[in-house]
Amino acid sequence: MAWLKATAVHLIDRVEGYLEILAAHDVACERVESGNPGKIIYEDAEQVVVVPWESRKPGGHGL
């Protein structure tokens, strides 16, 4: 799962537009923010790729 870093403002600013396009095509989606999304397996200046933490709640995201 890839996450944008909070400092990647030029990319984050585009998210709302992408969500609107997806919604217009009936694609379920949501913007999610987390300070600790999982174990980082890749990182660069704008993003991190993580293995999400194991969920402790049925159907939950472990957050």
Jmol script that loads the backbone (N, CA, C; Angstrom):
load data "model"
ATOM      1  N   MET A   1       0.845  -1.147   0.000  1.00  0.00           N
ATOM      2  CA  MET A   1       0.000   0.000   0.000  1.00  0.00           C
ATOM      3  C   MET A   1       0.907   1.230   0.000  1.00  0.00           C
ATOM      4  N   ALA A   2       0.661   2.143  -0.939  1.00  0.00           N
ATOM      5  CA  ALA A   2       1.482   3.342  -1.041  1.00  0.00           C
ATOM      6  C   ALA A   2       0.770   4.532  -0.410  1.00  0.00           C
ATOM      7  N   TRP A   3       1.534   5.347   0.291  1.00  0.00           N
ATOM      8  CA  TRP A   3       1.019   6.539   0.958  1.00  0.00           C
ATOM      9  C   TRP A   3       1.865   7.726   0.547  1.00  0.00           C
ATOM     10  N   LEU A   4       1.221   8.874   0.334  1.00  0.00           N
ATOM     11  CA  LEU A   4       1.958  10.103   0.083  1.00  0.00           C
ATOM     12  C   LEU A   4       2.374  10.708   1.416  1.00  0.00           C
ATOM     13  N   LYS A   5       3.572  11.253   1.451  1.00  0.00           N
ATOM     14  CA  LYS A   5       4.020  11.956   2.651  1.00  0.00           C
ATOM     15  C   LYS A   5       3.313  13.307   2.744  1.00  0.00           C
ATOM     16  N   ALA A   6       3.108  13.776   3.946  1.00  0.00           N
ATOM     17  CA  ALA A   6       2.433  15.061   4.168  1.00  0.00           C
ATOM     18  C   ALA A   6       3.179  16.207   3.492  1.00  0.00           C
ATOM     19  N   THR A   7       4.470  16.050   3.278  1.00  0.00           N
ATOM     20  CA  THR A   7       5.268  17.098   2.636  1.00  0.00           C
ATOM     21  C   THR A   7       5.117  17.115   1.111  1.00  0.00           C
ATOM     22  N   ALA A   8       4.461  16.119   0.541  1.00  0.00           N
ATOM     23  CA  ALA A   8       4.266  16.040  -0.914  1.00  0.00           C
ATOM     24  C   ALA A   8       2.999  16.800  -1.310  1.00  0.00           C
ATOM     25  N   VAL A   9       2.930  18.054  -0.894  1.00  0.00           N
ATOM     26  CA  VAL A   9       1.733  18.879  -1.071  1.00  0.00           C
ATOM     27  C   VAL A   9       1.320  18.974  -2.539  1.00  0.00           C
ATOM     28  N   HIS A  10       2.277  19.086  -3.441  1.00  0.00           N
ATOM     29  CA  HIS A  10       1.951  19.196  -4.866  1.00  0.00           C
ATOM     30  C   HIS A  10       1.222  17.957  -5.385  1.00  0.00           C
ATOM     31  N   LEU A  11       1.387  16.822  -4.756  1.00  0.00           N
ATOM     32  CA  LEU A  11       0.663  15.606  -5.127  1.00  0.00           C
ATOM     33  C   LEU A  11      -0.652  15.485  -4.354  1.00  0.00           C
ATOM     34  N   ILE A  12      -0.614  15.788  -3.084  1.00  0.00           N
ATOM     35  CA  ILE A  12      -1.813  15.701  -2.246  1.00  0.00           C
ATOM     36  C   ILE A  12      -2.898  16.643  -2.756  1.00  0.00           C
ATOM     37  N   ASP A  13      -2.508  17.799  -3.257  1.00  0.00           N
ATOM     38  CA  ASP A  13      -3.473  18.763  -3.775  1.00  0.00           C
ATOM     39  C   ASP A  13      -4.308  18.184  -4.922  1.00  0.00           C
ATOM     40  N   ARG A  14      -3.815  17.182  -5.598  1.00  0.00           N
ATOM     41  CA  ARG A  14      -4.519  16.562  -6.727  1.00  0.00           C
ATOM     42  C   ARG A  14      -5.527  15.495  -6.290  1.00  0.00           C
ATOM     43  N   VAL A  15      -5.437  15.016  -5.081  1.00  0.00           N
ATOM     44  CA  VAL A  15      -6.237  13.876  -4.631  1.00  0.00           C
ATOM     45  C   VAL A  15      -7.734  14.141  -4.768  1.00  0.00           C
ATOM     46  N   GLU A  16      -8.211  15.295  -4.347  1.00  0.00           N
ATOM     47  CA  GLU A  16      -9.649  15.575  -4.411  1.00  0.00           C
ATOM     48  C   GLU A  16     -10.169  15.453  -5.845  1.00  0.00           C
ATOM     49  N   GLY A  17      -9.424  15.930  -6.803  1.00  0.00           N
ATOM     50  CA  GLY A  17      -9.825  15.801  -8.214  1.00  0.00           C
ATOM     51  C   GLY A  17      -9.928  14.352  -8.649  1.00  0.00           C
ATOM     52  N   TYR A  18      -8.970  13.532  -8.227  1.00  0.00           N
ATOM     53  CA  TYR A  18      -9.015  12.105  -8.563  1.00  0.00           C
ATOM     54  C   TYR A  18     -10.217  11.436  -7.914  1.00  0.00           C
ATOM     55  N   LEU A  19     -10.510  11.806  -6.671  1.00  0.00           N
ATOM     56  CA  LEU A  19     -11.672  11.234  -5.984  1.00  0.00           C
ATOM     57  C   LEU A  19     -12.961  11.601  -6.706  1.00  0.00           C
ATOM     58  N   GLU A  20     -13.056  12.830  -7.202  1.00  0.00           N
ATOM     59  CA  GLU A  20     -14.240  13.263  -7.951  1.00  0.00           C
ATOM     60  C   GLU A  20     -14.407  12.462  -9.242  1.00  0.00           C
ATOM     61  N   ILE A  21     -13.315  12.212  -9.946  1.00  0.00           N
ATOM     62  CA  ILE A  21     -13.375  11.416 -11.179  1.00  0.00           C
ATOM     63  C   ILE A  21     -13.844   9.999 -10.867  1.00  0.00           C
ATOM     64  N   LEU A  22     -13.284   9.388  -9.845  1.00  0.00           N
ATOM     65  CA  LEU A  22     -13.688   8.034  -9.472  1.00  0.00           C
ATOM     66  C   LEU A  22     -15.158   7.990  -9.073  1.00  0.00           C
ATOM     67  N   ALA A  23     -15.602   8.954  -8.280  1.00  0.00           N
ATOM     68  CA  ALA A  23     -17.006   9.003  -7.853  1.00  0.00           C
ATOM     69  C   ALA A  23     -17.937   9.159  -9.056  1.00  0.00           C
ATOM     70  N   ALA A  24     -17.540   9.939 -10.042  1.00  0.00           N
ATOM     71  CA  ALA A  24     -18.360  10.138 -11.239  1.00  0.00           C
ATOM     72  C   ALA A  24     -18.563   8.838 -12.008  1.00  0.00           C
ATOM     73  N   HIS A  25     -17.657   7.885 -11.798  1.00  0.00           N
ATOM     74  CA  HIS A  25     -17.743   6.578 -12.458  1.00  0.00           C
ATOM     75  C   HIS A  25     -18.179   5.484 -11.484  1.00  0.00           C
ATOM     76  N   ASP A  26     -18.772   5.897 -10.374  1.00  0.00           N
ATOM     77  CA  ASP A  26     -19.284   4.971  -9.352  1.00  0.00           C
ATOM     78  C   ASP A  26     -18.226   4.014  -8.810  1.00  0.00           C
ATOM     79  N   VAL A  27     -17.003   4.513  -8.688  1.00  0.00           N
ATOM     80  CA  VAL A  27     -15.925   3.732  -8.082  1.00  0.00           C
ATOM     81  C   VAL A  27     -15.805   4.191  -6.628  1.00  0.00           C
ATOM     82  N   ALA A  28     -16.068   3.272  -5.721  1.00  0.00           N
ATOM     83  CA  ALA A  28     -15.987   3.605  -4.297  1.00  0.00           C
ATOM     84  C   ALA A  28     -14.539   3.912  -3.915  1.00  0.00           C
ATOM     85  N   CYS A  29     -14.357   5.005  -3.192  1.00  0.00           N
ATOM     86  CA  CYS A  29     -13.019   5.388  -2.769  1.00  0.00           C
ATOM     87  C   CYS A  29     -13.131   6.378  -1.624  1.00  0.00           C
ATOM     88  N   GLU A  30     -12.038   6.535  -0.903  1.00  0.00           N
ATOM     89  CA  GLU A  30     -12.000   7.520   0.162  1.00  0.00           C
ATOM     90  C   GLU A  30     -10.565   7.935   0.397  1.00  0.00           C
ATOM     91  N   ARG A  31     -10.396   9.139   0.898  1.00  0.00           N
ATOM     92  CA  ARG A  31      -9.071   9.627   1.278  1.00  0.00           C
ATOM     93  C   ARG A  31      -8.834   9.216   2.723  1.00  0.00           C
ATOM     94  N   VAL A  32      -7.684   8.625   2.983  1.00  0.00           N
ATOM     95  CA  VAL A  32      -7.349   8.153   4.320  1.00  0.00           C
ATOM     96  C   VAL A  32      -6.008   8.764   4.713  1.00  0.00           C
ATOM     97  N   GLU A  33      -5.927   9.236   5.942  1.00  0.00           N
ATOM     98  CA  GLU A  33      -4.672   9.769   6.467  1.00  0.00           C
ATOM     99  C   GLU A  33      -4.267   8.941   7.677  1.00  0.00           C
ATOM    100  N   SER A  34      -2.963   8.738   7.842  1.00  0.00           N
ATOM    101  CA  SER A  34      -2.473   7.975   8.984  1.00  0.00           C
ATOM    102  C   SER A  34      -1.056   8.425   9.321  1.00  0.00           C
ATOM    103  N   GLY A  35      -0.779   8.502  10.587  1.00  0.00           N
ATOM    104  CA  GLY A  35       0.571   8.799  11.039  1.00  0.00           C
ATOM    105  C   GLY A  35       1.434   7.558  11.149  1.00  0.00           C
ATOM    106  N   ASN A  36       0.802   6.385  11.020  1.00  0.00           N
ATOM    107  CA  ASN A  36       1.516   5.126  11.182  1.00  0.00           C
ATOM    108  C   ASN A  36       0.795   4.029  10.389  1.00  0.00           C
ATOM    109  N   PRO A  37       0.873   4.064   9.042  1.00  0.00           N
ATOM    110  CA  PRO A  37       0.075   3.146   8.224  1.00  0.00           C
ATOM    111  C   PRO A  37       0.573   1.706   8.170  1.00  0.00           C
ATOM    112  N   GLY A  38       1.813   1.456   8.564  1.00  0.00           N
ATOM    113  CA  GLY A  38       2.328   0.090   8.506  1.00  0.00           C
ATOM    114  C   GLY A  38       3.850   0.072   8.504  1.00  0.00           C
ATOM    115  N   LYS A  39       4.384  -1.117   8.256  1.00  0.00           N
ATOM    116  CA  LYS A  39       5.837  -1.291   8.205  1.00  0.00           C
ATOM    117  C   LYS A  39       6.350  -0.795   6.850  1.00  0.00           C
ATOM    118  N   ILE A  40       7.239   0.182   6.882  1.00  0.00           N
ATOM    119  CA  ILE A  40       7.765   0.776   5.649  1.00  0.00           C
ATOM    120  C   ILE A  40       8.719  -0.206   4.969  1.00  0.00           C
ATOM    121  N   ILE A  41       8.419  -0.474   3.674  1.00  0.00           N
ATOM    122  CA  ILE A  41       9.297  -1.340   2.889  1.00  0.00           C
ATOM    123  C   ILE A  41       9.984  -0.581   1.763  1.00  0.00           C
ATOM    124  N   TYR A  42       9.518   0.652   1.493  1.00  0.00           N
ATOM    125  CA  TYR A  42      10.154   1.521   0.507  1.00  0.00           C
ATOM    126  C   TYR A  42       9.828   2.962   0.894  1.00  0.00           C
ATOM    127  N   GLU A  43      10.772   3.848   0.666  1.00  0.00           N
ATOM    128  CA  GLU A  43      10.542   5.258   0.974  1.00  0.00           C
ATOM    129  C   GLU A  43      11.367   6.121   0.038  1.00  0.00           C
ATOM    130  N   ASP A  44      10.739   7.202  -0.443  1.00  0.00           N
ATOM    131  CA  ASP A  44      11.487   8.216  -1.176  1.00  0.00           C
ATOM    132  C   ASP A  44      11.016   9.581  -0.682  1.00  0.00           C
ATOM    133  N   ALA A  45      11.347  10.638  -1.384  1.00  0.00           N
ATOM    134  CA  ALA A  45      11.052  11.984  -0.909  1.00  0.00           C
ATOM    135  C   ALA A  45       9.556  12.286  -0.841  1.00  0.00           C
ATOM    136  N   GLU A  46       8.731  11.564  -1.610  1.00  0.00           N
ATOM    137  CA  GLU A  46       7.304  11.885  -1.689  1.00  0.00           C
ATOM    138  C   GLU A  46       6.357  10.814  -1.181  1.00  0.00           C
ATOM    139  N   GLN A  47       6.833   9.601  -1.022  1.00  0.00           N
ATOM    140  CA  GLN A  47       5.917   8.529  -0.648  1.00  0.00           C
ATOM    141  C   GLN A  47       6.592   7.474   0.204  1.00  0.00           C
ATOM    142  N   VAL A  48       5.755   6.667   0.819  1.00  0.00           N
ATOM    143  CA  VAL A  48       6.216   5.452   1.470  1.00  0.00           C
ATOM    144  C   VAL A  48       5.327   4.317   0.984  1.00  0.00           C
ATOM    145  N   VAL A  49       5.900   3.143   0.882  1.00  0.00           N
ATOM    146  CA  VAL A  49       5.138   1.933   0.590  1.00  0.00           C
ATOM    147  C   VAL A  49       5.253   1.075   1.832  1.00  0.00           C
ATOM    148  N   VAL A  50       4.101   0.593   2.296  1.00  0.00           N
ATOM    149  CA  VAL A  50       4.081  -0.125   3.560  1.00  0.00           C
ATOM    150  C   VAL A  50       3.368  -1.466   3.435  1.00  0.00           C
ATOM    151  N   VAL A  51       3.678  -2.351   4.364  1.00  0.00           N
ATOM    152  CA  VAL A  51       2.865  -3.523   4.623  1.00  0.00           C
ATOM    153  C   VAL A  51       1.986  -3.110   5.799  1.00  0.00           C
ATOM    154  N   PRO A  52       0.648  -3.053   5.588  1.00  0.00           N
ATOM    155  CA  PRO A  52      -0.225  -2.583   6.659  1.00  0.00           C
ATOM    156  C   PRO A  52      -0.092  -3.431   7.924  1.00  0.00           C
ATOM    157  N   TRP A  53      -0.284  -2.759   9.058  1.00  0.00           N
ATOM    158  CA  TRP A  53      -0.289  -3.484  10.322  1.00  0.00           C
ATOM    159  C   TRP A  53      -1.434  -4.477  10.311  1.00  0.00           C
ATOM    160  N   GLU A  54      -1.252  -5.607  10.941  1.00  0.00           N
ATOM    161  CA  GLU A  54      -2.303  -6.617  11.029  1.00  0.00           C
ATOM    162  C   GLU A  54      -3.490  -6.041  11.798  1.00  0.00           C
ATOM    163  N   SER A  55      -4.661  -6.235  11.249  1.00  0.00           N
ATOM    164  CA  SER A  55      -5.873  -5.722  11.890  1.00  0.00           C
ATOM    165  C   SER A  55      -6.166  -6.445  13.191  1.00  0.00           C
ATOM    166  N   ARG A  56      -6.548  -5.667  14.201  1.00  0.00           N
ATOM    167  CA  ARG A  56      -6.944  -6.257  15.476  1.00  0.00           C
ATOM    168  C   ARG A  56      -8.458  -6.306  15.616  1.00  0.00           C
ATOM    169  N   LYS A  57      -9.157  -5.674  14.647  1.00  0.00           N
ATOM    170  CA  LYS A  57     -10.605  -5.652  14.676  1.00  0.00           C
ATOM    171  C   LYS A  57     -11.127  -6.360  13.431  1.00  0.00           C
ATOM    172  N   PRO A  58     -12.167  -7.192  13.560  1.00  0.00           N
ATOM    173  CA  PRO A  58     -12.740  -7.823  12.352  1.00  0.00           C
ATOM    174  C   PRO A  58     -13.167  -6.756  11.357  1.00  0.00           C
ATOM    175  N   GLY A  59     -12.682  -6.875  10.140  1.00  0.00           N
ATOM    176  CA  GLY A  59     -13.031  -5.927   9.096  1.00  0.00           C
ATOM    177  C   GLY A  59     -12.335  -4.589   9.221  1.00  0.00           C
ATOM    178  N   GLY A  60     -11.476  -4.422  10.219  1.00  0.00           N
ATOM    179  CA  GLY A  60     -10.800  -3.151  10.431  1.00  0.00           C
ATOM    180  C   GLY A  60      -9.530  -3.054   9.622  1.00  0.00           C
ATOM    181  N   HIS A  61      -8.917  -1.888   9.692  1.00  0.00           N
ATOM    182  CA  HIS A  61      -7.680  -1.638   8.958  1.00  0.00           C
ATOM    183  C   HIS A  61      -6.463  -1.608   9.884  1.00  0.00           C
ATOM    184  N   GLY A  62      -6.645  -1.978  11.120  1.00  0.00           N
ATOM    185  CA  GLY A  62      -5.527  -2.018  12.039  1.00  0.00           C
ATOM    186  C   GLY A  62      -5.077  -0.673  12.536  1.00  0.00           C
ATOM    187  N   LEU A  63      -5.858   0.364  12.274  1.00  0.00           N
ATOM    188  CA  LEU A  63      -5.483   1.705  12.685  1.00  0.00           C
ATOM    189  C   LEU A  63      -6.231   2.104  13.924  1.00  0.00           C
TER     190      LEU A  63
END
end "model"
wireframe off; spacefill off
backbone 0.3
color backbone group
